[in-house]
Amino acid sequence: EVSTEIIDQAVAQGVPFAREYGGLLANRSFGGVQVSRTFYARGQTGQQLLLGAYQSLSRQIAKGQVKMYNRHEMLDLVKIDGKARGIITRNLLTGELERHAAHCVVLATGGYGNVFYLSTNAMGCNVSAGWRAVKKGALMANPCYTQIHPTCIPVSGEYQSKLTLMSESLRNDGRVWVPKSLEDAEAIKTGKKTGLDIAEEDRDYYLERRYPAFGNLVPRDVASRAAKVATDEGKGVVKTGLGVFLDFAAAIERYGKEEAFSGGISNPSKEKITELGEAVIKQKYGNLFQMYEKITGENPYKQPMKIFPAVHYTMGGIWVDYNLQTNVPGLFALGEANFSDHGANRLGASALMQGLADGYFVIPYTIGQFLADEIRTPQISTDGPEFEAAEKETRGRLEKLMNIKGNNSVESYHRKLGKIMWEYCGMSRNAEGLKKGRQLIRELKEDFYKDVFIPGEIDEFNPELEKATRVADFIELGELMMVDALDRNESCGGHFREEYRSPEGEAQRNDEDYTYVSAWEWDDNQPVLHKEDLKFENVELKTRSYK
């Protein structure tokens, strides 16, 4: 409903949306649709929207309308008489704990994809603000709904701590394939062959084969699972076996011929066609191709790109109502921090739209409904017993971590947690694996609180202590994700249970028993499930086919 207003808002902030020759906004296709429905800014729409928002925020800071607390992290939520009235933060430069009071609290702290350790998220992304709210009574909804993005640069080794996303826009022109034969796949893995050595008839364009109606533009969850199927068969094209090709040769040839024809070049040579085609691809995706080459050392204009799915977005999050208020009065959650818009799946660009809609066009109107009832509430003081207790509890938690003085780094526990999550709660899950995964996380948690080592002091700049608090929260969240995935005996969107699939291997939903939001109340022994039934009045609930 507010998509056009969002674009007007972003353009006013300086976001350079792509436009047609006549000045109208340009569209392109994205995964999951067969029409061009997505407005974009080259291959970096999200980054440009972020820069526009940052510029506007900086302007308000300069005008004195907003006070910015850089390098602070929220470590607890403060409730007074059941309402959210403030937060406890830690100054990351000095280590000092600080109290901040307000009539309400708004969390816009992003998603929790880094629970998997390796993800496309920034290294600092974490769940701690949201998880502190959960520990104070907020419900966590659909935590097992995780989006695995199909076009990321593959993992290259154990030393890696971050993955890089390649825009989904690349699947407009790139064709995904693996070798048909295991011999060719093995030769590519060992460096004896490259993708260029595989003849056209020996390539399996598996998305085009399995999903002829959508081809390479199937939704992200479908494309990611198909890549897993191909690599599980031993047809991966990188040393680890976890990678497939994204090939632009056909697009370069097609665009080259079009450019030659429109330029009046008759009988162009193959070299000229390639030159013209590469120029078109460079105009459309040049920044992405440059980034890929810098990271991998391979020229994607000449060699097929290598890609593999990676954790990218979390559809789950803090439960909110239509006003974006959680079940804790006065606590609001916006954007990826909440669960609200996407269900079990998310199509490209819709997360950007949700975040902008929540921030610019929903919360400015709905938060007033809460504040209107607080008109007689005086300014909240940070000297009250609730703030005193919250700060004391926070310091106790930090001291507990510092006093363990074990032998293992925080990073090692995060890496172990990520491997457990990816193995048992990743692209595909099953009951046995989820039960085992939960047990492994409980054992990891016990070991973490016995043997983690955090150097430095509590009241100083201490990035290891920062990481420790985040990993402690990730461990508990990871257990809840296992519980949620085990409870949902169906396959839907980003949640794929191996026991529930069609004869063709596709996700099999159970609308009769599971048409509800799973909102979890945390308990150290057994989280409590609250079901919010989903009612579909304006659209018919049915399973889509991408065949």
C-alpha positions as CSV (number, residue, x, y, z in Angstrom):
1,E,0.0,0.0,0.0
2,V,2.8,2.4,0.7
3,S,5.4,1.2,-1.9
4,T,5.1,4.3,-4.1
5,E,5.5,6.6,-1.0
6,I,8.6,4.6,0.0
7,I,10.2,5.3,-3.4
8,D,9.3,9.0,-3.3
9,Q,10.8,9.1,0.2
10,A,14.0,7.4,-0.9
11,V,14.3,9.5,-4.0
12,A,13.9,12.7,-1.8
13,Q,16.8,11.3,0.3
14,G,19.0,11.0,-2.8
15,V,18.7,7.3,-3.7
16,P,19.5,6.9,-7.4
17,F,16.9,4.5,-8.6
18,A,17.4,3.1,-12.1
19,R,15.3,4.9,-14.8
20,E,14.3,4.3,-18.4
21,Y,15.5,6.6,-21.1
22,G,12.4,8.8,-20.7
23,G,12.9,9.3,-17.0
24,L,10.4,6.7,-15.7
25,L,11.5,4.3,-13.0
26,A,12.9,1.0,-14.5
27,N,11.8,-2.5,-13.4
28,R,13.5,-5.9,-13.5
29,S,12.6,-9.4,-12.7
30,F,13.5,-11.0,-9.3
31,G,13.2,-14.5,-8.0
32,G,9.7,-16.0,-7.6
33,V,7.9,-13.9,-10.2
34,Q,7.5,-14.0,-13.9
35,V,7.0,-10.3,-14.5
36,S,9.4,-7.3,-13.9
37,R,8.1,-6.0,-10.5
38,T,11.2,-4.8,-8.7
39,F,12.5,-1.2,-8.7
40,Y,16.3,-1.1,-8.2
41,A,19.5,0.9,-8.0
42,R,21.9,-1.1,-10.1
43,G,23.1,-4.1,-8.2
44,Q,23.2,-2.4,-4.8
45,T,19.7,-1.3,-4.0
46,G,20.0,-2.0,-0.3
47,Q,23.2,-0.2,0.1
48,Q,21.9,2.9,-1.7
49,L,18.8,2.9,0.5
50,L,20.9,2.6,3.6
51,L,23.1,5.5,2.5
52,G,20.0,7.6,1.9
53,A,18.7,6.8,5.4
54,Y,22.1,7.5,7.0
55,Q,22.3,10.9,5.2
56,S,18.9,11.9,6.5
57,L,19.7,10.7,10.0
58,S,23.0,12.6,10.0
59,R,21.1,15.7,8.9
60,Q,18.8,15.4,11.9
61,I,21.7,14.8,14.3
62,A,23.4,17.9,13.0
63,K,20.2,19.9,13.6
64,G,20.1,18.7,17.2
65,Q,16.8,16.7,16.6
66,V,18.4,13.4,17.3
67,K,21.1,12.4,19.9
68,M,23.3,9.6,18.6
69,Y,25.1,7.2,21.0
70,N,27.8,5.6,18.9
71,R,29.5,2.4,20.0
72,H,26.9,1.5,22.6
73,E,25.2,-1.8,22.9
74,M,21.9,-2.6,24.6
75,L,22.3,-5.3,27.2
76,D,18.9,-5.3,29.0
77,L,15.4,-4.0,28.8
78,V,13.9,-2.1,31.8
79,K,10.3,-2.7,32.7
80,I,8.3,-0.6,35.2
81,D,4.8,-1.8,36.2
82,G,4.9,-4.2,33.2
83,K,5.7,-1.5,30.6
84,A,9.0,-1.0,28.7
85,R,10.5,2.2,30.1
86,G,14.2,2.1,29.2
87,I,17.3,0.1,28.5
88,I,20.7,-0.6,30.0
89,T,23.6,-0.1,27.6
90,R,27.3,-0.7,27.7
91,N,29.7,2.0,26.3
92,L,31.9,-0.2,24.1
93,L,34.8,2.2,24.4
94,T,34.9,2.6,28.2
95,G,33.0,-0.5,29.4
96,E,30.7,1.7,31.5
97,L,27.1,0.7,32.0
98,E,24.6,3.4,31.3
99,R,20.9,3.8,31.9
100,H,18.5,5.3,29.4
101,A,14.8,6.0,30.2
102,A,11.8,6.8,28.0
103,H,8.1,6.4,27.8
104,C,8.5,3.5,25.3
105,V,11.3,1.5,23.6
106,V,11.7,0.9,19.9
107,L,14.0,-2.0,18.7
108,A,15.2,-1.8,15.1
109,T,18.2,-4.1,15.6
110,G,18.1,-6.3,12.6
111,G,18.1,-10.1,12.2
112,Y,19.9,-13.0,13.8
113,G,21.5,-14.7,10.8
114,N,24.9,-14.7,12.6
115,V,23.7,-17.5,14.8
116,F,25.0,-19.6,12.0
117,Y,28.5,-18.0,12.4
118,L,28.9,-17.8,8.6
119,S,26.4,-15.5,7.0
120,T,26.2,-12.5,4.6
121,N,25.4,-10.3,7.6
122,A,27.8,-7.7,8.9
123,M,30.1,-9.2,11.6
124,G,28.5,-7.0,14.3
125,C,25.0,-8.2,13.6
126,N,23.6,-10.0,16.7
127,V,20.4,-10.9,18.5
128,S,21.2,-9.6,21.9
129,A,18.8,-6.6,22.0
130,G,16.0,-8.8,20.9
131,W,16.9,-11.7,23.1
132,R,17.1,-9.4,26.2
133,A,13.6,-8.4,25.4
134,V,12.6,-12.1,25.1
135,K,14.1,-12.8,28.5
136,K,11.9,-10.0,29.8
137,G,8.7,-11.6,28.5
138,A,8.6,-10.7,24.8
139,L,7.6,-13.5,22.5
140,M,9.9,-14.8,19.7
141,A,7.9,-15.7,16.6
142,N,8.8,-18.3,14.0
143,P,12.5,-18.3,14.9
144,C,13.2,-21.3,12.6
145,Y,12.3,-19.4,9.4
146,T,15.6,-18.6,7.9
147,Q,16.3,-17.5,4.4
148,I,19.3,-19.2,2.7
149,H,20.3,-17.0,-0.3
150,P,21.3,-19.0,-3.4
151,T,23.8,-16.6,-4.9
152,C,26.7,-16.1,-2.5
153,I,30.5,-16.7,-2.9
154,P,31.2,-20.2,-1.7
155,V,33.1,-20.9,1.6
156,S,36.8,-21.2,0.8
157,G,38.2,-22.5,4.1
158,E,37.9,-23.0,7.9
159,Y,39.6,-19.7,8.5
160,Q,36.6,-17.8,7.1
161,S,34.3,-15.7,9.3
162,K,32.1,-13.9,6.7
163,L,30.4,-14.7,3.5
164,T,29.7,-12.3,0.6
165,L,26.3,-11.9,-1.1
166,M,26.1,-11.6,-4.9
167,S,22.9,-9.8,-5.8
168,E,19.9,-11.9,-6.9
169,S,19.7,-9.7,-9.9
170,L,22.5,-11.8,-11.4
171,R,20.0,-14.6,-11.9
172,N,18.2,-12.5,-14.5
173,D,21.0,-13.2,-17.0
174,G,23.1,-15.9,-15.3
175,R,22.4,-19.6,-15.9
176,V,23.0,-22.0,-13.0
177,W,24.5,-25.4,-13.8
178,V,26.7,-28.3,-12.7
179,P,28.4,-31.0,-14.8
180,K,26.3,-34.0,-15.6
181,S,29.0,-36.4,-14.9
182,L,30.8,-37.0,-11.6
183,E,34.1,-37.4,-13.5
184,D,33.9,-33.8,-14.9
185,A,32.9,-32.5,-11.4
186,E,35.9,-34.2,-9.8
187,A,38.2,-32.8,-12.6
188,I,36.9,-29.3,-11.9
189,K,37.3,-29.7,-8.1
190,T,40.9,-30.8,-8.5
191,G,41.8,-28.1,-11.0
192,K,42.3,-30.4,-14.0
193,K,39.4,-28.7,-15.8
194,T,37.5,-25.5,-15.7
195,G,33.8,-24.7,-16.5
196,L,34.9,-23.7,-20.0
197,D,36.1,-27.3,-20.7
198,I,32.6,-28.8,-20.2
199,A,30.7,-29.1,-23.5
200,E,27.1,-27.7,-23.6
201,E,25.6,-31.1,-23.8
202,D,27.5,-32.2,-20.7
203,R,26.0,-29.5,-18.5
204,D,23.0,-29.8,-16.3
205,Y,21.1,-26.5,-16.1
206,Y,19.2,-28.0,-13.2
207,L,16.9,-25.1,-12.4
208,E,15.8,-24.8,-16.0
209,R,15.3,-28.6,-16.1
210,R,13.3,-28.9,-12.9
211,Y,11.4,-25.6,-13.0
212,P,10.8,-24.8,-16.7
213,A,8.2,-22.1,-16.0
214,F,10.5,-20.0,-13.8
215,G,13.9,-21.3,-14.8
216,N,16.7,-19.5,-12.9
217,L,14.3,-17.1,-11.3
218,V,12.7,-19.5,-8.9
219,P,12.4,-18.2,-5.3
220,R,15.5,-18.3,-3.1
221,D,14.5,-21.2,-1.0
222,V,13.8,-23.4,-4.0
223,A,17.1,-22.4,-5.8
224,S,19.1,-23.0,-2.6
225,R,17.7,-26.5,-2.0
226,A,18.2,-27.4,-5.7
227,A,21.9,-26.4,-5.3
228,K,22.1,-28.6,-2.2
229,V,20.6,-31.6,-4.1
230,A,23.2,-31.1,-6.9
231,T,26.2,-30.9,-4.6
232,D,24.9,-33.8,-2.4
233,E,25.1,-35.9,-5.6
234,G,28.8,-35.0,-5.8
235,K,28.5,-32.5,-8.6
236,G,29.9,-29.5,-6.8
237,V,32.5,-27.4,-8.6
238,V,34.8,-26.1,-5.8
239,K,37.4,-27.8,-3.7
240,T,35.0,-28.2,-0.8
241,G,32.3,-29.6,-3.1
242,L,29.9,-26.9,-2.0
243,G,29.5,-24.7,-5.1
244,V,27.8,-24.5,-8.5
245,F,28.3,-22.4,-11.6
246,L,26.5,-19.2,-12.5
247,D,27.3,-18.6,-16.2
248,F,26.9,-15.4,-18.2
249,A,28.2,-16.7,-21.6
250,A,24.7,-17.1,-23.1
251,A,23.7,-13.6,-22.0
252,I,26.9,-12.0,-23.3
253,E,26.3,-13.6,-26.7
254,R,22.6,-12.6,-26.7
255,Y,23.3,-9.0,-25.8
256,G,26.3,-8.8,-28.2
257,K,24.1,-9.9,-31.1
258,E,21.4,-7.3,-30.1
259,E,24.0,-4.5,-29.9
260,A,25.6,-5.5,-33.2
261,F,22.2,-5.5,-34.9
262,S,21.1,-2.2,-33.4
263,G,24.5,-0.7,-34.3
264,G,24.2,-1.8,-37.9
265,I,27.1,-4.2,-37.8
266,S,26.5,-7.0,-40.3
267,N,28.2,-10.3,-39.9
268,P,30.0,-9.4,-36.6
269,S,32.9,-11.7,-35.6
270,K,32.6,-13.8,-32.4
271,E,35.1,-11.5,-30.8
272,K,33.1,-8.4,-31.6
273,I,29.9,-10.0,-30.3
274,T,31.7,-10.9,-27.0
275,E,33.1,-7.4,-26.7
276,L,29.7,-5.8,-27.2
277,G,27.9,-8.3,-24.9
278,E,30.5,-7.8,-22.1
279,A,30.0,-4.1,-22.3
280,V,26.2,-4.5,-21.7
281,I,26.8,-6.9,-18.8
282,K,29.4,-4.5,-17.3
283,Q,26.8,-1.7,-17.5
284,K,24.3,-3.8,-15.6
285,Y,26.4,-5.7,-13.2
286,G,29.9,-4.2,-13.3
287,N,30.2,-3.4,-9.6
288,L,29.2,-7.0,-8.7
289,F,31.6,-8.5,-11.3
290,Q,34.4,-6.3,-9.9
291,M,33.7,-7.4,-6.3
292,Y,33.6,-11.1,-7.3
293,E,37.0,-10.8,-9.1
294,K,38.6,-9.0,-6.2
295,I,37.5,-11.7,-3.8
296,T,38.1,-14.8,-5.9
297,G,40.8,-13.8,-8.3
298,E,38.7,-15.1,-11.2
299,N,37.3,-13.0,-14.1
300,P,33.6,-13.7,-14.3
301,Y,33.4,-12.2,-17.8
302,K,35.6,-15.1,-19.0
303,Q,34.9,-17.9,-16.5
304,P,31.5,-18.9,-15.0
305,M,31.0,-17.5,-11.5
306,K,31.0,-20.0,-8.6
307,I,28.2,-19.6,-6.1
308,F,26.5,-21.5,-3.2
309,P,23.7,-20.7,-0.8
310,A,24.4,-18.9,2.5
311,V,22.4,-17.6,5.4
312,H,21.1,-14.1,4.5
313,Y,17.9,-13.1,6.3
314,T,15.7,-14.2,9.1
315,M,11.9,-14.1,8.6
316,G,11.4,-14.9,12.3
317,G,11.7,-12.3,15.0
318,I,10.0,-10.7,17.9
319,W,6.2,-11.0,17.8
320,V,4.4,-7.8,17.1
321,D,0.8,-6.7,16.4
322,Y,-0.3,-4.5,13.6
323,N,0.9,-1.5,15.5
324,L,4.4,-3.0,15.6
325,Q,4.0,-3.4,19.4
326,T,5.2,-6.5,21.1
327,N,3.3,-8.3,23.9
328,V,5.3,-6.2,26.3
329,P,3.4,-2.8,26.5
330,G,5.5,0.0,25.3
331,L,8.1,-2.2,23.5
332,F,8.0,-1.9,19.7
333,A,10.0,-3.8,17.1
334,L,10.7,-2.7,13.5
335,G,12.1,-4.2,10.3
336,E,14.0,-7.5,10.4
337,A,13.9,-7.5,14.2
338,N,10.2,-8.4,14.1
339,F,8.5,-11.3,12.4
340,S,5.7,-9.4,10.8
341,D,5.5,-9.5,7.0
342,H,7.2,-12.4,5.4
343,G,5.8,-15.7,6.8
344,A,8.0,-18.7,6.0
345,N,9.5,-17.1,2.9
346,R,10.7,-13.7,1.6
347,L,11.0,-12.6,-2.0
348,G,13.8,-10.2,-3.1
349,A,13.4,-6.5,-2.2
350,S,10.5,-7.1,0.1
351,A,12.6,-6.8,3.2
352,L,13.8,-3.4,2.2
353,M,10.2,-2.4,1.6
354,Q,9.2,-3.7,5.1
355,G,12.0,-1.9,6.9
356,L,11.2,1.4,5.2
357,A,7.5,1.0,5.6
358,D,7.8,0.2,9.3
359,G,10.1,3.1,10.0
360,Y,8.6,5.8,7.8
361,F,5.0,5.0,7.3
362,V,3.8,2.8,10.2
363,I,5.5,3.5,13.5
364,P,5.1,7.3,13.3
365,Y,1.4,6.8,13.4
366,T,1.0,3.8,15.6
367,I,3.4,4.8,18.4
368,G,1.2,7.8,19.0
369,Q,-1.7,5.6,20.1
370,F,0.5,4.2,22.9
371,L,1.9,7.6,23.9
372,A,-1.5,9.2,23.9
373,D,-2.4,7.1,27.0
374,E,0.9,8.2,28.6
375,I,0.2,11.9,28.4
376,R,0.0,12.2,32.2
377,T,3.0,10.0,32.9
378,P,5.9,12.2,34.1
379,Q,9.4,11.9,32.8
380,I,10.9,8.5,33.6
381,S,13.8,8.6,36.1
382,T,16.8,6.3,35.8
383,D,17.2,6.4,39.6
384,G,14.3,4.0,40.3
385,P,14.7,0.5,41.7
386,E,13.9,-1.1,38.4
387,F,16.9,0.5,36.7
388,E,19.0,-0.3,39.7
389,A,18.0,-4.0,39.5
390,A,18.5,-4.2,35.7
391,E,22.0,-2.6,35.9
392,K,22.9,-4.9,38.8
393,E,21.7,-8.0,36.9
394,T,23.6,-6.9,33.8
395,R,26.8,-6.4,35.7
396,G,26.4,-9.7,37.3
397,R,26.1,-11.4,33.9
398,L,29.2,-9.7,32.7
399,E,31.2,-10.6,35.8
400,K,30.1,-14.2,35.5
401,L,31.5,-14.4,32.0
402,M,34.8,-12.6,33.0
403,N,35.3,-14.9,36.0
404,I,35.1,-18.2,34.1
405,K,38.8,-17.8,32.9
406,G,38.8,-21.0,30.9
407,N,40.9,-22.1,28.0
408,N,38.8,-21.6,24.8
409,S,38.2,-18.4,22.8
410,V,34.7,-16.9,22.3
411,E,35.2,-17.3,18.6
412,S,35.7,-21.0,18.9
413,Y,32.3,-21.4,20.6
414,H,30.6,-19.3,18.0
415,R,32.1,-21.3,15.2
416,K,31.0,-24.6,16.8
417,L,27.5,-23.2,17.3
418,G,27.4,-22.2,13.6
419,K,28.4,-25.7,12.5
420,I,25.7,-27.3,14.7
421,M,23.1,-24.9,13.3
422,W,24.1,-25.4,9.7
423,E,24.2,-29.2,10.0
424,Y,21.0,-29.7,11.9
425,C,18.9,-26.6,11.3
426,G,20.1,-25.3,7.9
427,M,18.8,-25.8,4.4
428,S,17.0,-29.1,5.4
429,R,16.1,-30.5,8.7
430,N,14.7,-33.7,10.2
431,A,13.4,-34.7,13.6
432,E,16.3,-36.9,14.5
433,G,18.8,-34.2,13.6
434,L,16.9,-31.4,15.4
435,K,16.8,-33.5,18.6
436,K,20.5,-34.1,18.3
437,G,21.2,-30.5,17.5
438,R,19.4,-29.3,20.5
439,Q,21.3,-31.7,22.7
440,L,24.6,-30.6,21.2
441,I,23.7,-26.9,21.8
442,R,22.9,-27.6,25.5
443,E,26.3,-29.4,25.8
444,L,28.0,-26.4,24.1
445,K,26.3,-24.0,26.5
446,E,27.5,-26.0,29.5
447,D,31.0,-26.1,28.2
448,F,30.9,-22.3,27.3
449,Y,30.1,-21.4,30.9
450,K,32.8,-23.7,32.2
451,D,35.7,-23.0,29.8
452,V,35.4,-19.8,27.8
453,F,38.3,-17.4,28.1
454,I,37.8,-13.6,27.9
455,P,41.0,-11.5,28.2
456,G,41.1,-7.9,29.5
457,E,38.9,-6.2,32.1
458,I,35.2,-5.5,32.4
459,D,35.5,-1.7,32.6
460,E,37.5,-1.0,29.5
461,F,37.4,-1.4,25.8
462,N,37.0,-5.2,25.5
463,P,35.7,-6.6,22.1
464,E,36.0,-10.2,23.4
465,L,33.5,-9.4,26.2
466,E,31.2,-7.9,23.6
467,K,31.4,-11.1,21.5
468,A,30.9,-13.3,24.6
469,T,27.6,-11.7,25.5
470,R,26.4,-12.0,21.9
471,V,27.5,-15.7,21.6
472,A,25.8,-16.5,25.0
473,D,22.5,-15.1,23.5
474,F,23.0,-16.9,20.2
475,I,23.4,-20.2,22.0
476,E,20.0,-19.9,23.7
477,L,18.4,-18.6,20.4
478,G,19.9,-21.6,18.6
479,E,18.2,-24.0,21.0
480,L,14.8,-22.2,20.5
481,M,15.3,-22.5,16.7
482,M,15.8,-26.2,17.0
483,V,12.6,-26.5,19.2
484,D,10.6,-24.4,16.7
485,A,11.7,-26.4,13.7
486,L,11.0,-29.7,15.5
487,D,7.5,-28.5,16.4
488,R,6.5,-27.6,12.9
489,N,5.9,-31.0,11.1
490,E,5.7,-29.7,7.6
491,S,7.8,-28.0,5.0
492,C,7.2,-24.4,4.0
493,G,9.4,-21.7,2.6
494,G,12.7,-21.5,4.4
495,H,11.7,-24.4,6.7
496,F,12.3,-27.7,4.9
497,R,11.7,-30.9,6.8
498,E,13.0,-33.9,5.0
499,E,10.1,-36.1,6.2
500,Y,7.6,-33.8,4.6
501,R,8.2,-33.5,0.9
502,S,6.4,-34.5,-2.3
503,P,7.4,-37.4,-4.5
504,E,9.3,-34.8,-6.7
505,G,11.2,-33.6,-3.6
506,E,9.4,-30.4,-3.2
507,A,8.2,-28.8,0.1
508,Q,4.9,-30.2,1.4
509,R,2.9,-27.9,3.5
510,N,0.3,-29.0,6.1
511,D,-2.2,-26.1,6.0
512,E,-4.8,-28.1,8.1
513,D,-2.6,-28.3,11.2
514,Y,0.0,-25.6,10.9
515,T,-1.6,-22.4,9.7
516,Y,-0.5,-20.4,12.7
517,V,2.4,-18.3,13.9
518,S,4.5,-20.0,16.5
519,A,5.2,-17.4,19.2
520,W,7.5,-18.8,21.8
521,E,7.8,-17.7,25.4
522,W,11.3,-18.5,26.6
523,D,11.9,-21.0,29.4
524,D,15.3,-22.5,30.2
525,N,13.9,-26.0,30.4
526,Q,11.1,-26.0,27.8
527,P,10.0,-22.9,25.9
528,V,6.2,-22.4,25.9
529,L,4.3,-22.2,22.5
530,H,1.6,-19.6,21.9
531,K,-0.3,-20.1,18.6
532,E,-1.7,-17.2,16.6
533,D,-4.0,-18.5,14.0
534,L,-3.6,-17.1,10.5
535,K,-6.9,-16.2,8.7
536,F,-6.8,-15.6,4.9
537,E,-9.7,-13.5,3.8
538,N,-8.6,-11.7,0.7
539,V,-6.3,-14.3,-0.8
540,E,-6.8,-18.0,-1.3
541,L,-4.3,-20.2,0.6
542,K,-2.7,-22.6,-1.8
543,T,0.7,-24.1,-2.8
544,R,2.4,-22.5,-5.7
545,S,4.1,-24.6,-8.4
546,Y,7.2,-23.4,-10.1
547,K,7.3,-26.2,-12.6
